[in-house]
Amino acid sequence: MSYTLGQKQLDSIDEILQTDLVDIGVHCVFLIDMSGNIIASLDDGENRHDIYSLAALAAGNFGAVSAMAKIIGEGEFSLLFHKGKKENIHFSKVLTEFLLITLFGNDLSLGFLRLKVAESVEKIKKILEPIHTP
Amino acid sequence: MAFVNLKKKEVQVKIVYYGPGRGGKTTNLEYIYAKFNERIQTEMVTVKTHGDRTLFFDFLPIDIGKINGYTAKMQLYTVPGQVKYNATRRLVLRGVDGIVFVADSMAVRREKNILSLKNLHENLKNYKKSIFSIPLVFQYNKVDLAEQGIPLLPFATMEKDLNSQLKRPAFEASAVTGSNVVPTLKKIITMTMASIKDELK
């Protein structure tokens, strides 16, 4: 099985990520599917992370955490966030098949980031819903 | 689940190396990483235990150039082979487009190969995929051990055990020396790309 996204859809996703997340100061943001494929990625021009490896590990990590949640009787954990000294990672599920991953520094508060992530997730959902396979 | 990006004219495909523990899945990827170093811009990612066994997966992204005008990015993964790691093995299979089944040619591992193939069948069903329809290539690994006098299963026996119903391409290989590692990879890429060619028009 495979799926395709066109120029228009990908441009809209880039625009949402740029205005909602990169413009408020996140270092890097990328949208992936649960197989670890990268759909869109943007950064503030300074980040040089290996996003292909990050995407594969993030998809695996998210899958592992969801499996742990099920074992202990939780459907899903609502907050997935790793805190570092300088760099932090936030994960947000989009529909059932996609993940939005945000890297940000300590100058941005987690609360504000979560608010902006939630807003962009709602917008991205509208674009991905037609290709979404439950 | 392959992803076709029409904006970048790029296709991303997930290929998983499956098989029993200590069969040589990671060694396959290590050989590919060393051989195609100039095409791989990143480090190979491995999530290992202290005993150097794959705990979660290995990951190696490789660009294979253009196919039908699309830049093809192959994402190669291995799974942990040991029976006890089935939960993580299943996670790695999510969204898989093509599979290389690395079987161990040593006679003492005969049962383990068969059990691992059964396990693949079960785990694919979990994602509503069938072992009978997914692109799949067999690799009968460790043929170099014959030189050291270690009893190996003949090709015909391996075929009968694993491939009698599936009838997929099979290669005798030695991941340590690199023999038939690249032909195995080329075969699975060809089969996987053929399975999604309708999307690339």
Chai-1 contact restraints between the chains, C-beta under 6 A:
chainA,res_idxA,chainB,res_idxB,connection_type,confidence,min_distance_angstrom,max_distance_angstrom,comment,restraint_id
A,M1,B,M1,contact,1.0,0.0,6.0,A-B,restraint_1
A,S2,B,A2,contact,1.0,0.0,6.0,A-B,restraint_2
A,S2,B,I196,contact,1.0,0.0,6.0,A-B,restraint_3
A,S2,B,E199,contact,1.0,0.0,6.0,A-B,restraint_4
A,T4,B,V4,contact,1.0,0.0,6.0,A-B,restraint_5
A,T4,B,E199,contact,1.0,0.0,6.0,A-B,restraint_6
A,G6,B,L6,contact,1.0,0.0,6.0,A-B,restraint_7
A,Q7,B,L6,contact,1.0,0.0,6.0,A-B,restraint_8
A,Q7,B,K7,contact,1.0,0.0,6.0,A-B,restraint_9
A,L10,B,K7,contact,1.0,0.0,6.0,A-B,restraint_10
A,M34,B,R94,contact,1.0,0.0,6.0,A-B,restraint_11
A,M34,B,G95,contact,1.0,0.0,6.0,A-B,restraint_12
A,S35,B,M1,contact,1.0,0.0,6.0,A-B,restraint_13
A,S35,B,K14,contact,1.0,0.0,6.0,A-B,restraint_14
A,S35,B,R94,contact,1.0,0.0,6.0,A-B,restraint_15
A,S35,B,G95,contact,1.0,0.0,6.0,A-B,restraint_16
A,N37,B,F3,contact,1.0,0.0,6.0,A-B,restraint_17
A,N37,B,Q12,contact,1.0,0.0,6.0,A-B,restraint_18
A,D50,B,T42,contact,1.0,0.0,6.0,A-B,restraint_19
A,Y52,B,T42,contact,1.0,0.0,6.0,A-B,restraint_20
A,Y52,B,P61,contact,1.0,0.0,6.0,A-B,restraint_21
A,S53,B,T42,contact,1.0,0.0,6.0,A-B,restraint_22
A,S53,B,V45,contact,1.0,0.0,6.0,A-B,restraint_23
A,A56,B,F59,contact,1.0,0.0,6.0,A-B,restraint_24
A,G60,B,F56,contact,1.0,0.0,6.0,A-B,restraint_25
A,G63,B,L91,contact,1.0,0.0,6.0,A-B,restraint_26
A,A67,B,A87,contact,1.0,0.0,6.0,A-B,restraint_27
